Amino acid sequence: MLKILVVLMLLLIIASLASGLVFMIRDQGHGPRAVQALTVRVALSVGLFLILLLAYAAGLIAPHGL
């Protein structure tokens, strides 16, 4: 379940990044859509980071040695 959530979050981050690029090209820097898309990307990235921290603290994931 956790792996599916992480992969889904990563796909949403990539989609938000791509939409930000599209909005930057279409609006030529004169619109709030690109900023909103990139804000969503940052929020998703922070959310993913927090999910991974909580999963580590709960013992759901564990680091492995190199």
Phi and psi in degrees as GROMACS dihedral restraints (atoms count N, CA, C in turn):
[ dihedral_restraints ]
;  ai    aj    ak    al  type     phi  dphi    fc
    3     4     5     6     1   -66.2    20    10
    4     5     6     7     1   -38.5    20    10
    6     7     8     9     1   -63.8    20    10
    7     8     9    10     1   -39.6    20    10
    9    10    11    12     1   -64.5    20    10
   10    11    12    13     1   -41.8    20    10
   12    13    14    15     1   -63.0    20    10
   13    14    15    16     1   -43.0    20    10
   15    16    17    18     1   -64.8    20    10
   16    17    18    19     1   -45.1    20    10
   18    19    20    21     1   -64.4    20    10
   19    20    21    22     1   -41.0    20    10
   21    22    23    24     1   -62.6    20    10
   22    23    24    25     1   -43.3    20    10
   24    25    26    27     1   -63.2    20    10
   25    26    27    28     1   -41.5    20    10
   27    28    29    30     1   -63.4    20    10
   28    29    30    31     1   -40.5    20    10
   30    31    32    33     1   -65.1    20    10
   31    32    33    34     1   -38.8    20    10
   33    34    35    36     1   -66.3    20    10
   34    35    36    37     1   -37.1    20    10
   36    37    38    39     1   -64.0    20    10
   37    38    39    40     1   -44.6    20    10
   39    40    41    42     1   -65.5    20    10
   40    41    42    43     1   -40.4    20    10
   42    43    44    45     1   -64.3    20    10
   43    44    45    46     1   -40.1    20    10
   45    46    47    48     1   -67.0    20    10
   46    47    48    49     1   -38.5    20    10
   48    49    50    51     1   -64.1    20    10
   49    50    51    52     1   -42.1    20    10
   51    52    53    54     1   -66.1    20    10
   52    53    54    55     1   -40.8    20    10
   54    55    56    57     1   -67.1    20    10
   55    56    57    58     1   -34.8    20    10
   57    58    59    60     1   -61.9    20    10
   58    59    60    61     1   -40.2    20    10
   60    61    62    63     1   -64.6    20    10
   61    62    63    64     1   -43.8    20    10
   63    64    65    66     1   -62.2    20    10
   64    65    66    67     1   -43.8    20    10
   66    67    68    69     1   -66.2    20    10
   67    68    69    70     1   -35.3    20    10
   69    70    71    72     1   -64.9    20    10
   70    71    72    73     1   -39.2    20    10
   72    73    74    75     1   -71.8    20    10
   73    74    75    76     1   -44.7    20    10
   75    76    77    78     1   -70.1    20    10
   76    77    78    79     1   -43.3    20    10
   78    79    80    81     1   -85.9    20    10
   79    80    81    82     1   -11.0    20    10
   81    82    83    84     1    53.8    20    10
   82    83    84    85     1    38.5    20    10
   84    85    86    87     1    79.8    20    10
   85    86    87    88     1     8.5    20    10
   87    88    89    90     1  -115.9    20    10
   88    89    90    91     1    58.8    20    10
   90    91    92    93     1  -175.7    20    10
   91    92    93    94     1   155.9    20    10
   93    94    95    96     1   -84.9    20    10
   94    95    96    97     1    -6.3    20    10
   96    97    98    99     1   -64.6    20    10
   97    98    99   100     1   -39.0    20    10
   99   100   101   102     1   -66.3    20    10
  100   101   102   103     1   -41.8    20    10
  102   103   104   105     1   -64.8    20    10
  103   104   105   106     1   -40.5    20    10
  105   106   107   108     1   -64.6    20    10
  106   107   108   109     1   -41.9    20    10
  108   109   110   111     1   -64.9    20    10
  109   110   111   112     1   -40.1    20    10
  111   112   113   114     1   -73.6    20    10
  112   113   114   115     1   -29.9    20    10
  114   115   116   117     1   -65.5    20    10
  115   116   117   118     1   -40.2    20    10
  117   118   119   120     1   -63.1    20    10
  118   119   120   121     1   -39.8    20    10
  120   121   122   123     1   -62.5    20    10
  121   122   123   124     1   -43.6    20    10
  123   124   125   126     1   -64.7    20    10
  124   125   126   127     1   -42.0    20    10
  126   127   128   129     1   -63.5    20    10
  127   128   129   130     1   -41.6    20    10
  129   130   131   132     1   -64.8    20    10
  130   131   132   133     1   -38.7    20    10
  132   133   134   135     1   -65.4    20    10
  133   134   135   136     1   -43.2    20    10
  135   136   137   138     1   -64.9    20    10
  136   137   138   139     1   -40.8    20    10
  138   139   140   141     1   -61.5    20    10
  139   140   141   142     1   -43.0    20    10
  141   142   143   144     1   -63.2    20    10
  142   143   144   145     1   -41.7    20    10
  144   145   146   147     1   -61.1    20    10
  145   146   147   148     1   -43.9    20    10
  147   148   149   150     1   -65.7    20    10
  148   149   150   151     1   -39.1    20    10
  150   151   152   153     1   -61.4    20    10
  151   152   153   154     1   -43.3    20    10
  153   154   155   156     1   -66.3    20    10
  154   155   156   157     1   -39.0    20    10
  156   157   158   159     1   -63.9    20    10
  157   158   159   160     1   -43.6    20    10
  159   160   161   162     1   -66.4    20    10
  160   161   162   163     1   -38.7    20    10
  162   163   164   165     1   -65.3    20    10
  163   164   165   166     1   -37.5    20    10
  165   166   167   168     1   -67.1    20    10
  166   167   168   169     1   -43.5    20    10
  168   169   170   171     1   -65.0    20    10
  169   170   171   172     1   -32.9    20    10
  171   172   173   174     1   -82.8    20    10
  172   173   174   175     1    -6.6    20    10
  174   175   176   177     1    83.9    20    10
  175   176   177   178     1    12.3    20    10
  177   178   179   180     1   -76.2    20    10
  178   179   180   181     1   -27.9    20    10
  180   181   182   183     1  -128.4    20    10
  181   182   183   184     1   152.3    20    10
  183   184   185   186     1  -139.5    20    10
  184   185   186   187     1   142.0    20    10
  186   187   188   189     1   -71.8    20    10
  187   188   189   190     1   155.3    20    10
  189   190   191   192     1  -123.2    20    10
  190   191   192   193     1   151.3    20    10
  192   193   194   195     1   -72.3    20    10
  193   194   195   196     1   153.5    20    10
